[in-house]
Amino acid sequence: MISAAVGSAGHRRRINWRRWRLLAIGGFLVAIVVFCAVFANFVAPYSPYDLDVASMLQGPSAAHWLGTDEVGRDELSRAIFAARISVEVALVAVGVGLIGGTIIGIFAAYFGGWIDLALMRLMELLFSFPAILLAVILMASLGTSILNAMLSIGIIFIPGFSRLARAATNDVLRQQYIDAARTIGMGDARIMMREILPNVVTPLLVEAAVAFAYAVLLESALSFLGLGAQPPEPSWGNMLNTGRGFMGQAPWLGIVPGMAMFLCVLGFNLLGDGLRDAFDPHLRE
């Protein structure tokens, strides 16, 4: 009996560690990226805009830990400041997609009928375009700037969030407390805000964590194509675009922004998986 109890306790500890491992690792990586983005002025050893022609294309050294670029700017400093742009773009873009998609999804599921049909067909129309193609079209229409990149990526995220919100709302609408709310005369707006929204927000937040990673990739892709952050503003995308021309002479110009982007995307993906596991009632049991 005692050995069985000890074995069961050990099994539970292993399950708990597996459940929280992704959340801990992802949270740690995300915390590093966010810390660098918020405190870039204090963390970066140099200004990302200072030119030093005498030190151009210098390899990693004590003065420049990750080397310098083609005009002598410190690569580590530029990668740190690029994290600020990526986090800002991802935060605004995911916020636009989350808010817009949640409103559309809840409205479509709650009212149903032709409203549901019209809204979901519109979402499917947007969803049918490849993300990067739609982003390029929107950027070409709105103009090249960081703000327009935020709005473009946010619009891309709206269909995914709306479909998730609609599915979660349909599950909530089958619950008895919704019928009770209608019975006591609660209005539609109050039901959606007080009864539906709090019960659909958890899967939306999990999806938002994963969407952060995708937003970073899209922002980098737009900057790589010259449609996002414009030089001399540092962005992982335009740093990669510059580095691809020096891979034989100075490979760190491509490796540094590539590794920074990899760690950021990995962190947000692990954080999203960890949140999903933490909030999944089956795994909790």
C-alpha atoms as an extended CHARMM CRD file, in Angstrom:
* protein
*
       285  EXT
         1         1  MET       CA              0.0000000000        0.0000000000        0.0000000000  PROA      1               0.0000000000
         2         2  ILE       CA              2.7800000000        2.4240000000        0.9850000000  PROA      2               0.0000000000
         3         3  SER       CA              4.8280000000        1.6830000000       -2.1540000000  PROA      3               0.0000000000
         4         4  ALA       CA              1.7250000000        2.1460000000       -4.3000000000  PROA      4               0.0000000000
         5         5  ALA       CA              1.0450000000        5.5190000000       -2.6630000000  PROA      5               0.0000000000
         6         6  VAL       CA              4.6670000000        6.6140000000       -3.1380000000  PROA      6               0.0000000000
         7         7  GLY       CA              4.5740000000        5.5040000000       -6.7810000000  PROA      7               0.0000000000
         8         8  SER       CA              1.3200000000        7.3860000000       -7.3520000000  PROA      8               0.0000000000
         9         9  ALA       CA              2.7840000000       10.5480000000       -5.7920000000  PROA      9               0.0000000000
        10        10  GLY       CA              5.8940000000       10.2560000000       -7.9800000000  PROA      10              0.0000000000
        11        11  HSD       CA              3.7090000000        9.7820000000      -11.0660000000  PROA      11              0.0000000000
        12        12  ARG       CA              1.7180000000       12.9090000000      -10.1690000000  PROA      12              0.0000000000
        13        13  ARG       CA              4.9230000000       14.9070000000       -9.7450000000  PROA      13              0.0000000000
        14        14  ARG       CA              6.1310000000       13.7720000000      -13.1720000000  PROA      14              0.0000000000
        15        15  ILE       CA              2.7910000000       14.7620000000      -14.7150000000  PROA      15              0.0000000000
        16        16  ASN       CA              2.8730000000       18.1640000000      -12.9800000000  PROA      16              0.0000000000
        17        17  TRP       CA              6.4370000000       18.7750000000      -14.1660000000  PROA      17              0.0000000000
        18        18  ARG       CA              5.5470000000       17.8610000000      -17.7350000000  PROA      18              0.0000000000
        19        19  ARG       CA              2.5040000000       20.1030000000      -17.5520000000  PROA      19              0.0000000000
        20        20  TRP       CA              4.3860000000       23.1370000000      -16.2370000000  PROA      20              0.0000000000
        21        21  ARG       CA              7.6840000000       22.5750000000      -18.0740000000  PROA      21              0.0000000000
        22        22  LEU       CA              6.5850000000       24.1760000000      -21.3280000000  PROA      22              0.0000000000
        23        23  LEU       CA              5.0080000000       27.0760000000      -19.4780000000  PROA      23              0.0000000000
        24        24  ALA       CA              8.1830000000       27.6850000000      -17.4430000000  PROA      24              0.0000000000
        25        25  ILE       CA             10.5910000000       27.4910000000      -20.3940000000  PROA      25              0.0000000000
        26        26  GLY       CA              8.3530000000       29.5540000000      -22.6620000000  PROA      26              0.0000000000
        27        27  GLY       CA              7.7230000000       32.1300000000      -19.9420000000  PROA      27              0.0000000000
        28        28  PHE       CA             11.4570000000       32.4380000000      -19.3010000000  PROA      28              0.0000000000
        29        29  LEU       CA             12.2710000000       33.0600000000      -22.9880000000  PROA      29              0.0000000000
        30        30  VAL       CA              9.3910000000       35.4950000000      -23.3810000000  PROA      30              0.0000000000
        31        31  ALA       CA             10.4560000000       37.3310000000      -20.2150000000  PROA      31              0.0000000000
        32        32  ILE       CA             13.9680000000       37.8060000000      -21.6400000000  PROA      32              0.0000000000
        33        33  VAL       CA             12.6020000000       39.1680000000      -24.9370000000  PROA      33              0.0000000000
        34        34  VAL       CA             10.1350000000       41.5070000000      -23.2150000000  PROA      34              0.0000000000
        35        35  PHE       CA             12.7890000000       42.6840000000      -20.7550000000  PROA      35              0.0000000000
        36        36  CYS       CA             15.1610000000       43.5210000000      -23.6130000000  PROA      36              0.0000000000
        37        37  ALA       CA             12.3620000000       45.2850000000      -25.4890000000  PROA      37              0.0000000000
        38        38  VAL       CA             11.2760000000       47.4090000000      -22.5080000000  PROA      38              0.0000000000
        39        39  PHE       CA             14.7470000000       48.2450000000      -21.1920000000  PROA      39              0.0000000000
        40        40  ALA       CA             16.6260000000       48.3360000000      -24.4890000000  PROA      40              0.0000000000
        41        41  ASN       CA             18.1030000000       51.7480000000      -23.6900000000  PROA      41              0.0000000000
        42        42  PHE       CA             19.7660000000       50.3090000000      -20.5840000000  PROA      42              0.0000000000
        43        43  VAL       CA             20.5550000000       46.7700000000      -21.7890000000  PROA      43              0.0000000000
        44        44  ALA       CA             22.1400000000       47.5940000000      -25.1580000000  PROA      44              0.0000000000
        45        45  PRO       CA             25.8490000000       48.4610000000      -24.8510000000  PROA      45              0.0000000000
        46        46  TYR       CA             25.7390000000       50.9060000000      -27.8000000000  PROA      46              0.0000000000
        47        47  SER       CA             23.2480000000       52.9970000000      -29.7120000000  PROA      47              0.0000000000
        48        48  PRO       CA             21.8400000000       51.0300000000      -32.6580000000  PROA      48              0.0000000000
        49        49  TYR       CA             22.3420000000       54.0530000000      -34.9140000000  PROA      49              0.0000000000
        50        50  ASP       CA             25.9730000000       54.9660000000      -34.1710000000  PROA      50              0.0000000000
        51        51  LEU       CA             28.2780000000       54.4390000000      -37.1450000000  PROA      51              0.0000000000
        52        52  ASP       CA             31.9070000000       53.4000000000      -36.7510000000  PROA      52              0.0000000000
        53        53  VAL       CA             33.4280000000       52.8840000000      -40.1840000000  PROA      53              0.0000000000
        54        54  ALA       CA             36.7500000000       51.8580000000      -38.6440000000  PROA      54              0.0000000000
        55        55  SER       CA             35.0450000000       48.8560000000      -37.0050000000  PROA      55              0.0000000000
        56        56  MET       CA             32.8110000000       47.7360000000      -39.8690000000  PROA      56              0.0000000000
        57        57  LEU       CA             32.3550000000       43.9880000000      -40.4060000000  PROA      57              0.0000000000
        58        58  GLN       CA             34.3240000000       43.2860000000      -37.2660000000  PROA      58              0.0000000000
        59        59  GLY       CA             33.8400000000       39.7980000000      -35.8220000000  PROA      59              0.0000000000
        60        60  PRO       CA             32.7520000000       39.0480000000      -32.2650000000  PROA      60              0.0000000000
        61        61  SER       CA             35.1750000000       40.5980000000      -29.7840000000  PROA      61              0.0000000000
        62        62  ALA       CA             35.3690000000       42.0110000000      -26.2630000000  PROA      62              0.0000000000
        63        63  ALA       CA             34.2230000000       45.4040000000      -27.5410000000  PROA      63              0.0000000000
        64        64  HSD       CA             31.4270000000       44.0240000000      -29.7380000000  PROA      64              0.0000000000
        65        65  TRP       CA             30.2310000000       40.6670000000      -28.4050000000  PROA      65              0.0000000000
        66        66  LEU       CA             28.3060000000       39.7510000000      -31.5590000000  PROA      66              0.0000000000
        67        67  GLY       CA             30.3270000000       41.7410000000      -34.0540000000  PROA      67              0.0000000000
        68        68  THR       CA             29.4390000000       44.7800000000      -36.1460000000  PROA      68              0.0000000000
        69        69  ASP       CA             27.5740000000       45.3010000000      -39.4100000000  PROA      69              0.0000000000
        70        70  GLU       CA             28.6550000000       46.7720000000      -42.7450000000  PROA      70              0.0000000000
        71        71  VAL       CA             28.8060000000       50.3300000000      -41.3520000000  PROA      71              0.0000000000
        72        72  GLY       CA             30.2180000000       49.5000000000      -37.9300000000  PROA      72              0.0000000000
        73        73  ARG       CA             27.0160000000       49.3840000000      -35.8850000000  PROA      73              0.0000000000
        74        74  ASP       CA             26.9590000000       46.9590000000      -32.9440000000  PROA      74              0.0000000000
        75        75  GLU       CA             24.9410000000       43.8380000000      -33.8410000000  PROA      75              0.0000000000
        76        76  LEU       CA             23.9530000000       43.0120000000      -30.2570000000  PROA      76              0.0000000000
        77        77  SER       CA             22.5530000000       46.5030000000      -29.7070000000  PROA      77              0.0000000000
        78        78  ARG       CA             20.6010000000       46.4010000000      -32.9490000000  PROA      78              0.0000000000
        79        79  ALA       CA             19.1890000000       42.9540000000      -32.1470000000  PROA      79              0.0000000000
        80        80  ILE       CA             18.0670000000       44.1920000000      -28.7120000000  PROA      80              0.0000000000
        81        81  PHE       CA             16.3760000000       47.2980000000      -30.1270000000  PROA      81              0.0000000000
        82        82  ALA       CA             14.8120000000       45.1790000000      -32.8760000000  PROA      82              0.0000000000
        83        83  ALA       CA             13.1120000000       43.1630000000      -30.1210000000  PROA      83              0.0000000000
        84        84  ARG       CA             11.2930000000       46.3560000000      -29.0920000000  PROA      84              0.0000000000
        85        85  ILE       CA              9.8440000000       46.8100000000      -32.5870000000  PROA      85              0.0000000000
        86        86  SER       CA              8.8230000000       43.1460000000      -32.8210000000  PROA      86              0.0000000000
        87        87  VAL       CA              7.1200000000       43.1710000000      -29.4110000000  PROA      87              0.0000000000
        88        88  GLU       CA              5.3100000000       46.4520000000      -30.1440000000  PROA      88              0.0000000000
        89        89  VAL       CA              4.0660000000       45.2420000000      -33.5200000000  PROA      89              0.0000000000
        90        90  ALA       CA              3.0180000000       41.8540000000      -32.1330000000  PROA      90              0.0000000000
        91        91  LEU       CA              1.2410000000       43.4090000000      -29.1440000000  PROA      91              0.0000000000
        92        92  VAL       CA             -0.8110000000       45.8380000000      -31.2220000000  PROA      92              0.0000000000
        93        93  ALA       CA             -1.4830000000       43.3450000000      -34.0260000000  PROA      93              0.0000000000
        94        94  VAL       CA             -2.6220000000       40.5710000000      -31.6830000000  PROA      94              0.0000000000
        95        95  GLY       CA             -4.7170000000       43.1120000000      -29.7570000000  PROA      95              0.0000000000
        96        96  VAL       CA             -6.4710000000       44.1920000000      -32.9600000000  PROA      96              0.0000000000
        97        97  GLY       CA             -7.0650000000       40.5890000000      -34.0250000000  PROA      97              0.0000000000
        98        98  LEU       CA             -8.1840000000       39.4690000000      -30.5670000000  PROA      98              0.0000000000
        99        99  ILE       CA            -10.6460000000       42.2990000000      -29.9790000000  PROA      99              0.0000000000
       100       100  GLY       CA            -12.0260000000       42.3520000000      -33.5110000000  PROA      100             0.0000000000
       101       101  GLY       CA            -12.2500000000       38.5670000000      -33.8100000000  PROA      101             0.0000000000
       102       102  THR       CA            -13.8730000000       38.1500000000      -30.3860000000  PROA      102             0.0000000000
       103       103  ILE       CA            -16.5720000000       40.7130000000      -31.1400000000  PROA      103             0.0000000000
       104       104  ILE       CA            -17.3330000000       39.2070000000      -34.5540000000  PROA      104             0.0000000000
       105       105  GLY       CA            -17.3060000000       35.6150000000      -33.2760000000  PROA      105             0.0000000000
       106       106  ILE       CA            -19.5830000000       36.2710000000      -30.2980000000  PROA      106             0.0000000000
       107       107  PHE       CA            -22.0220000000       38.3060000000      -32.3940000000  PROA      107             0.0000000000
       108       108  ALA       CA            -22.1590000000       35.6380000000      -35.1060000000  PROA      108             0.0000000000
       109       109  ALA       CA            -22.8030000000       32.7820000000      -32.6650000000  PROA      109             0.0000000000
       110       110  TYR       CA            -25.2340000000       34.6600000000      -30.4310000000  PROA      110             0.0000000000
       111       111  PHE       CA            -27.5410000000       36.0910000000      -33.0920000000  PROA      111             0.0000000000
       112       112  GLY       CA            -27.1020000000       33.3150000000      -35.6850000000  PROA      112             0.0000000000
       113       113  GLY       CA            -29.1250000000       33.3660000000      -38.8940000000  PROA      113             0.0000000000
       114       114  TRP       CA            -28.1110000000       35.7540000000      -41.6500000000  PROA      114             0.0000000000
       115       115  ILE       CA            -25.7760000000       37.6780000000      -39.3180000000  PROA      115             0.0000000000
       116       116  ASP       CA            -23.7930000000       34.5220000000      -38.6450000000  PROA      116             0.0000000000
       117       117  LEU       CA            -23.8180000000       33.6190000000      -42.3370000000  PROA      117             0.0000000000
       118       118  ALA       CA            -22.6360000000       37.0580000000      -43.5140000000  PROA      118             0.0000000000
       119       119  LEU       CA            -19.9140000000       37.4860000000      -40.9020000000  PROA      119             0.0000000000
       120       120  MET       CA            -18.4770000000       33.9920000000      -41.2500000000  PROA      120             0.0000000000
       121       121  ARG       CA            -18.4450000000       34.1270000000      -45.0480000000  PROA      121             0.0000000000
       122       122  LEU       CA            -16.5140000000       37.3980000000      -44.8170000000  PROA      122             0.0000000000
       123       123  MET       CA            -14.0590000000       35.7820000000      -42.3900000000  PROA      123             0.0000000000
       124       124  GLU       CA            -13.6400000000       32.8060000000      -44.7030000000  PROA      124             0.0000000000
       125       125  LEU       CA            -12.9320000000       35.1780000000      -47.5900000000  PROA      125             0.0000000000
       126       126  LEU       CA            -10.1060000000       36.8050000000      -45.6070000000  PROA      126             0.0000000000
       127       127  PHE       CA             -8.9160000000       33.4100000000      -44.3820000000  PROA      127             0.0000000000
       128       128  SER       CA             -8.6080000000       32.1240000000      -47.9550000000  PROA      128             0.0000000000
       129       129  PHE       CA             -5.7280000000       34.5130000000      -48.7370000000  PROA      129             0.0000000000
       130       130  PRO       CA             -2.1940000000       33.4330000000      -47.7800000000  PROA      130             0.0000000000
       131       131  ALA       CA             -1.1600000000       35.5210000000      -44.7730000000  PROA      131             0.0000000000
       132       132  ILE       CA              1.9580000000       37.0670000000      -46.2640000000  PROA      132             0.0000000000
       133       133  LEU       CA              0.1710000000       37.8430000000      -49.5510000000  PROA      133             0.0000000000
       134       134  LEU       CA             -2.6850000000       39.5510000000      -47.7140000000  PROA      134             0.0000000000
       135       135  ALA       CA             -0.1600000000       41.5000000000      -45.6120000000  PROA      135             0.0000000000
       136       136  VAL       CA              1.6480000000       42.6930000000      -48.7560000000  PROA      136             0.0000000000
       137       137  ILE       CA             -1.6540000000       43.7450000000      -50.3620000000  PROA      137             0.0000000000
       138       138  LEU       CA             -2.7180000000       45.6610000000      -47.2580000000  PROA      138             0.0000000000
       139       139  MET       CA              0.6860000000       47.3170000000      -46.9110000000  PROA      139             0.0000000000
       140       140  ALA       CA              0.6280000000       48.3260000000      -50.5570000000  PROA      140             0.0000000000
       141       141  SER       CA             -2.8010000000       49.8910000000      -50.0080000000  PROA      141             0.0000000000
       142       142  LEU       CA             -2.1000000000       51.5760000000      -46.6490000000  PROA      142             0.0000000000
       143       143  GLY       CA              1.5390000000       52.5630000000      -47.1840000000  PROA      143             0.0000000000
       144       144  THR       CA              4.8630000000       51.5120000000      -45.7030000000  PROA      144             0.0000000000
       145       145  SER       CA              5.1250000000       52.1980000000      -41.9580000000  PROA      145             0.0000000000
       146       146  ILE       CA              5.2380000000       50.3710000000      -38.6300000000  PROA      146             0.0000000000
       147       147  LEU       CA              1.6780000000       51.4680000000      -37.7780000000  PROA      147             0.0000000000
       148       148  ASN       CA              0.3320000000       50.1000000000      -41.0450000000  PROA      148             0.0000000000
       149       149  ALA       CA              2.2510000000       46.8640000000      -40.4460000000  PROA      149             0.0000000000
       150       150  MET       CA              0.5190000000       46.5460000000      -37.0670000000  PROA      150             0.0000000000
       151       151  LEU       CA             -2.9220000000       47.1030000000      -38.6040000000  PROA      151             0.0000000000
       152       152  SER       CA             -2.2510000000       44.7580000000      -41.5260000000  PROA      152             0.0000000000
       153       153  ILE       CA             -1.1050000000       41.8920000000      -39.3030000000  PROA      153             0.0000000000
       154       154  GLY       CA             -4.0260000000       42.5540000000      -36.9350000000  PROA      154             0.0000000000
       155       155  ILE       CA             -6.5210000000       42.2620000000      -39.7990000000  PROA      155             0.0000000000
       156       156  ILE       CA             -4.9220000000       38.9460000000      -40.7880000000  PROA      156             0.0000000000
       157       157  PHE       CA             -5.5330000000       37.5980000000      -37.2580000000  PROA      157             0.0000000000
       158       158  ILE       CA             -9.2210000000       38.5760000000      -37.0640000000  PROA      158             0.0000000000
       159       159  PRO       CA            -10.6230000000       35.5330000000      -38.9700000000  PROA      159             0.0000000000
       160       160  GLY       CA             -8.7980000000       33.0020000000      -36.7810000000  PROA      160             0.0000000000
       161       161  PHE       CA             -9.8870000000       34.6230000000      -33.5340000000  PROA      161             0.0000000000
       162       162  SER       CA            -13.4610000000       35.0410000000      -34.7920000000  PROA      162             0.0000000000
       163       163  ARG       CA            -13.8070000000       31.3440000000      -35.6530000000  PROA      163             0.0000000000
       164       164  LEU       CA            -12.4240000000       30.3280000000      -32.2640000000  PROA      164             0.0000000000
       165       165  ALA       CA            -14.6950000000       32.8020000000      -30.4430000000  PROA      165             0.0000000000
       166       166  ARG       CA            -17.7190000000       31.5820000000      -32.4140000000  PROA      166             0.0000000000
       167       167  ALA       CA            -17.0190000000       27.9300000000      -31.5690000000  PROA      167             0.0000000000
       168       168  ALA       CA            -16.4990000000       28.7100000000      -27.8700000000  PROA      168             0.0000000000
       169       169  THR       CA            -19.6520000000       30.8570000000      -27.7760000000  PROA      169             0.0000000000
       170       170  ASN       CA            -21.7340000000       28.0700000000      -29.3090000000  PROA      170             0.0000000000
       171       171  ASP       CA            -20.6170000000       25.7990000000      -26.4660000000  PROA      171             0.0000000000
       172       172  VAL       CA            -21.5020000000       28.4240000000      -23.8610000000  PROA      172             0.0000000000
       173       173  LEU       CA            -24.9370000000       29.0600000000      -25.3860000000  PROA      173             0.0000000000
       174       174  ARG       CA            -25.9070000000       25.4560000000      -24.6280000000  PROA      174             0.0000000000
       175       175  GLN       CA            -25.3650000000       25.9600000000      -20.9020000000  PROA      175             0.0000000000
       176       176  GLN       CA            -28.3120000000       26.3510000000      -18.5380000000  PROA      176             0.0000000000
       177       177  TYR       CA            -27.1240000000       29.6270000000      -17.0340000000  PROA      177             0.0000000000
       178       178  ILE       CA            -27.6750000000       31.3230000000      -20.4050000000  PROA      178             0.0000000000
       179       179  ASP       CA            -31.3150000000       30.2090000000      -20.3410000000  PROA      179             0.0000000000
       180       180  ALA       CA            -31.5560000000       31.4280000000      -16.7500000000  PROA      180             0.0000000000
       181       181  ALA       CA            -30.1620000000       34.8270000000      -17.7390000000  PROA      181             0.0000000000
       182       182  ARG       CA            -32.7440000000       35.1690000000      -20.4810000000  PROA      182             0.0000000000
       183       183  THR       CA            -35.5050000000       34.0580000000      -18.1380000000  PROA      183             0.0000000000
       184       184  ILE       CA            -34.8010000000       36.8380000000      -15.6500000000  PROA      184             0.0000000000
       185       185  GLY       CA            -34.8950000000       39.4040000000      -18.4680000000  PROA      185             0.0000000000
       186       186  MET       CA            -31.1830000000       40.0720000000      -18.9610000000  PROA      186             0.0000000000
       187       187  GLY       CA            -30.5080000000       41.9540000000      -22.2090000000  PROA      187             0.0000000000
       188       188  ASP       CA            -28.4490000000       40.6520000000      -25.1070000000  PROA      188             0.0000000000
       189       189  ALA       CA            -25.5200000000       43.0090000000      -24.5200000000  PROA      189             0.0000000000
       190       190  ARG       CA            -25.3980000000       42.1300000000      -20.8200000000  PROA      190             0.0000000000
       191       191  ILE       CA            -25.5220000000       38.3980000000      -21.5430000000  PROA      191             0.0000000000
       192       192  MET       CA            -22.6660000000       38.6790000000      -24.0180000000  PROA      192             0.0000000000
       193       193  MET       CA            -20.5310000000       40.7820000000      -21.6830000000  PROA      193             0.0000000000
       194       194  ARG       CA            -21.2380000000       39.0910000000      -18.3430000000  PROA      194             0.0000000000
       195       195  GLU       CA            -22.1110000000       35.5010000000      -19.2010000000  PROA      195             0.0000000000
       196       196  ILE       CA            -20.4150000000       34.6780000000      -22.5110000000  PROA      196             0.0000000000
       197       197  LEU       CA            -17.2020000000       36.7250000000      -22.6930000000  PROA      197             0.0000000000
       198       198  PRO       CA            -15.6830000000       35.5280000000      -19.3540000000  PROA      198             0.0000000000
       199       199  ASN       CA            -16.3020000000       31.9100000000      -20.3830000000  PROA      199             0.0000000000
       200       200  VAL       CA            -14.6820000000       32.1510000000      -23.8340000000  PROA      200             0.0000000000
       201       201  VAL       CA            -11.6640000000       34.3000000000      -22.9500000000  PROA      201             0.0000000000
       202       202  THR       CA             -9.3940000000       31.4200000000      -21.8330000000  PROA      202             0.0000000000
       203       203  PRO       CA             -8.9850000000       29.6800000000      -25.2280000000  PROA      203             0.0000000000
       204       204  LEU       CA             -8.6610000000       33.0940000000      -26.8670000000  PROA      204             0.0000000000
       205       205  LEU       CA             -5.7650000000       34.0510000000      -24.5880000000  PROA      205             0.0000000000
       206       206  VAL       CA             -4.0360000000       30.7500000000      -25.3450000000  PROA      206             0.0000000000
       207       207  GLU       CA             -4.4530000000       31.4240000000      -29.0580000000  PROA      207             0.0000000000
       208       208  ALA       CA             -3.1350000000       34.9650000000      -28.5400000000  PROA      208             0.0000000000
       209       209  ALA       CA              0.1300000000       33.6290000000      -27.1000000000  PROA      209             0.0000000000
       210       210  VAL       CA              0.6700000000       31.5260000000      -30.2280000000  PROA      210             0.0000000000
       211       211  ALA       CA             -0.4050000000       34.4310000000      -32.4480000000  PROA      211             0.0000000000
       212       212  PHE       CA              2.3620000000       36.5500000000      -30.9170000000  PROA      212             0.0000000000
       213       213  ALA       CA              4.9360000000       34.2140000000      -32.4430000000  PROA      213             0.0000000000
       214       214  TYR       CA              3.2400000000       34.3900000000      -35.8430000000  PROA      214             0.0000000000
       215       215  ALA       CA              3.0420000000       38.1970000000      -35.6090000000  PROA      215             0.0000000000
       216       216  VAL       CA              6.8030000000       38.3790000000      -35.0110000000  PROA      216             0.0000000000
       217       217  LEU       CA              7.4000000000       36.2400000000      -38.1100000000  PROA      217             0.0000000000
       218       218  LEU       CA              5.0520000000       38.3470000000      -40.2360000000  PROA      218             0.0000000000
       219       219  GLU       CA              6.6220000000       41.6060000000      -39.0740000000  PROA      219             0.0000000000
       220       220  SER       CA             10.0710000000       40.2330000000      -39.8600000000  PROA      220             0.0000000000
       221       221  ALA       CA              8.9090000000       39.0400000000      -43.2760000000  PROA      221             0.0000000000
       222       222  LEU       CA              7.4650000000       42.4690000000      -44.1140000000  PROA      222             0.0000000000
       223       223  SER       CA             10.6600000000       44.1900000000      -42.9550000000  PROA      223             0.0000000000
       224       224  PHE       CA             12.7210000000       41.7090000000      -44.9700000000  PROA      224             0.0000000000
       225       225  LEU       CA             10.7240000000       42.7070000000      -48.0560000000  PROA      225             0.0000000000
       226       226  GLY       CA             11.1540000000       46.4160000000      -47.2510000000  PROA      226             0.0000000000
       227       227  LEU       CA              7.5200000000       46.9510000000      -46.2160000000  PROA      227             0.0000000000
       228       228  GLY       CA              7.9460000000       47.1280000000      -42.4290000000  PROA      228             0.0000000000
       229       229  ALA       CA             10.5540000000       48.9710000000      -40.3730000000  PROA      229             0.0000000000
       230       230  GLN       CA             12.6360000000       51.2250000000      -42.5940000000  PROA      230             0.0000000000
       231       231  PRO       CA             16.4060000000       51.7360000000      -42.2060000000  PROA      231             0.0000000000
       232       232  PRO       CA             18.0590000000       52.8790000000      -40.0350000000  PROA      232             0.0000000000
       233       233  GLU       CA             15.4190000000       51.4670000000      -37.6450000000  PROA      233             0.0000000000
       234       234  PRO       CA             16.6330000000       48.0180000000      -36.5440000000  PROA      234             0.0000000000
       235       235  SER       CA             14.3550000000       45.0780000000      -37.2460000000  PROA      235             0.0000000000
       236       236  TRP       CA             15.2020000000       41.4110000000      -37.3500000000  PROA      236             0.0000000000
       237       237  GLY       CA             13.7550000000       41.2650000000      -40.8480000000  PROA      237             0.0000000000
       238       238  ASN       CA             15.8240000000       44.0540000000      -42.3940000000  PROA      238             0.0000000000
       239       239  MET       CA             18.8990000000       42.8210000000      -40.4860000000  PROA      239             0.0000000000
       240       240  LEU       CA             18.4220000000       39.4270000000      -42.1350000000  PROA      240             0.0000000000
       241       241  ASN       CA             17.9850000000       41.1000000000      -45.5010000000  PROA      241             0.0000000000
       242       242  THR       CA             21.2970000000       42.9010000000      -45.0170000000  PROA      242             0.0000000000
       243       243  GLY       CA             23.0540000000       39.8310000000      -43.6440000000  PROA      243             0.0000000000
       244       244  ARG       CA             22.2010000000       37.6070000000      -46.5870000000  PROA      244             0.0000000000
       245       245  GLY       CA             24.6090000000       39.6050000000      -48.7190000000  PROA      245             0.0000000000
       246       246  PHE       CA             27.5050000000       39.0030000000      -46.3150000000  PROA      246             0.0000000000
       247       247  MET       CA             27.0780000000       35.3220000000      -45.4210000000  PROA      247             0.0000000000
       248       248  GLY       CA             30.5010000000       34.4420000000      -46.8160000000  PROA      248             0.0000000000
       249       249  GLN       CA             32.3210000000       37.4450000000      -45.4020000000  PROA      249             0.0000000000
       250       250  ALA       CA             30.4600000000       38.1140000000      -42.1210000000  PROA      250             0.0000000000
       251       251  PRO       CA             28.0200000000       35.2910000000      -41.2980000000  PROA      251             0.0000000000
       252       252  TRP       CA             27.1200000000       36.7870000000      -37.9090000000  PROA      252             0.0000000000
       253       253  LEU       CA             25.0660000000       39.4500000000      -39.7150000000  PROA      253             0.0000000000
       254       254  GLY       CA             22.5090000000       36.7720000000      -40.5530000000  PROA      254             0.0000000000
       255       255  ILE       CA             23.0250000000       34.4650000000      -37.5830000000  PROA      255             0.0000000000
       256       256  VAL       CA             22.3940000000       37.0890000000      -34.8670000000  PROA      256             0.0000000000
       257       257  PRO       CA             18.9320000000       38.2720000000      -35.9990000000  PROA      257             0.0000000000
       258       258  GLY       CA             18.0070000000       34.7310000000      -37.0330000000  PROA      258             0.0000000000
       259       259  MET       CA             18.7920000000       33.3240000000      -33.5730000000  PROA      259             0.0000000000
       260       260  ALA       CA             17.0170000000       36.2270000000      -31.8600000000  PROA      260             0.0000000000
       261       261  MET       CA             13.9060000000       35.6000000000      -33.9350000000  PROA      261             0.0000000000
       262       262  PHE       CA             14.1500000000       31.8450000000      -33.3070000000  PROA      262             0.0000000000
       263       263  LEU       CA             14.3030000000       32.2590000000      -29.5110000000  PROA      263             0.0000000000
       264       264  CYS       CA             11.4250000000       34.7620000000      -29.5200000000  PROA      264             0.0000000000
       265       265  VAL       CA              9.1390000000       32.5840000000      -31.6500000000  PROA      265             0.0000000000
       266       266  LEU       CA             10.1020000000       29.4620000000      -29.6940000000  PROA      266             0.0000000000
       267       267  GLY       CA              9.3280000000       31.2060000000      -26.4070000000  PROA      267             0.0000000000
       268       268  PHE       CA              5.8520000000       32.3530000000      -27.4560000000  PROA      268             0.0000000000
       269       269  ASN       CA              5.0100000000       28.9470000000      -28.9560000000  PROA      269             0.0000000000
       270       270  LEU       CA              6.0820000000       27.1170000000      -25.7790000000  PROA      270             0.0000000000
       271       271  LEU       CA              4.1690000000       29.6410000000      -23.6780000000  PROA      271             0.0000000000
       272       272  GLY       CA              1.0290000000       29.0240000000      -25.7240000000  PROA      272             0.0000000000
       273       273  ASP       CA              1.3930000000       25.2430000000      -25.4250000000  PROA      273             0.0000000000
       274       274  GLY       CA              2.0190000000       25.5750000000      -21.6960000000  PROA      274             0.0000000000
       275       275  LEU       CA             -1.0650000000       27.7280000000      -21.1910000000  PROA      275             0.0000000000
       276       276  ARG       CA             -3.1520000000       25.2450000000      -23.1640000000  PROA      276             0.0000000000
       277       277  ASP       CA             -1.9340000000       22.3710000000      -21.0010000000  PROA      277             0.0000000000
       278       278  ALA       CA             -2.4810000000       24.3700000000      -17.8000000000  PROA      278             0.0000000000
       279       279  PHE       CA             -6.0480000000       25.3060000000      -18.7130000000  PROA      279             0.0000000000
       280       280  ASP       CA             -7.0520000000       21.9500000000      -20.2340000000  PROA      280             0.0000000000
       281       281  PRO       CA             -9.4500000000       20.3090000000      -17.7260000000  PROA      281             0.0000000000
       282       282  HSD       CA             -8.6040000000       16.8150000000      -18.9560000000  PROA      282             0.0000000000
       283       283  LEU       CA             -4.8990000000       17.3420000000      -18.2400000000  PROA      283             0.0000000000
       284       284  ARG       CA             -5.7310000000       18.8680000000      -14.8560000000  PROA      284             0.0000000000
       285       285  GLU       CA             -7.5640000000       15.6950000000      -13.9220000000  PROA      285             0.0000000000
